[in-house]
Amino acid sequence: MAEINTTAPGAEKKNKKIKFLKRSTRVDLTPMVDLGFLLITFFVFTTSMQEPKVMNLMEPNNEGFKPVKESATLTFILGAGSEIFYYQGKFEEQGSAALQKTNFATVRNLILDMKQKTDPKFLMFQIKSSDSATIGNHIALLDEFIICDIPPGHFAEVDLTQAEKKWMKE
């Protein structure tokens, strides 16, 4: 750290007087440099953490609706807990007999099968959430679409129809 020498080891005696060698004080500034780098690093890190990070949001075009075949549409209805129901086509025409129950373990297989069976430009998935569905299940289903490499614009969040709401109450 700091070092002050008062007598020199090779001081000579002349006329019985001790001659002191004058040396300047030496201060080791290594800890101050370390502290400076730590402070600079801290402030650079905190300012970079304060910058807002934005995720891209995919929104539909306003060019109009593209035609979608009923055979190329698969609809998922998120129920209470981890319940997932799905059907293909229109619910009003088929009724509740077309609904099938599944879980998150088999959703990926359903999505991949639908992707292989249909033409990619007509492929469409609908996500419908009941009032008792959790946001975690909704996000998990969106993650499955991303994992299965379904392009944006081929899945949509849609409100439940009156027939579906009636079925959910039963």
Secondary structure as UniProt FT lines:
FT   STRAND          2..3
FT   TURN            9..10
FT   STRAND          13..14
FT   TURN            15..16
FT   STRAND          17..18
FT   STRAND          26..27
FT   HELIX           30..50
FT   HELIX           70..72
FT   STRAND          73..78
FT   TURN            81..82
FT   STRAND          84..88
FT   HELIX           91..94
FT   HELIX           95..98
FT   STRAND          100..102
FT   HELIX           104..117
FT   TURN            120..122
FT   STRAND          124..129
FT   TURN            131..132
FT   HELIX           135..147
FT   TURN            148..149
FT   TURN            152..153
FT   STRAND          155..157
FT   HELIX           162..169
//
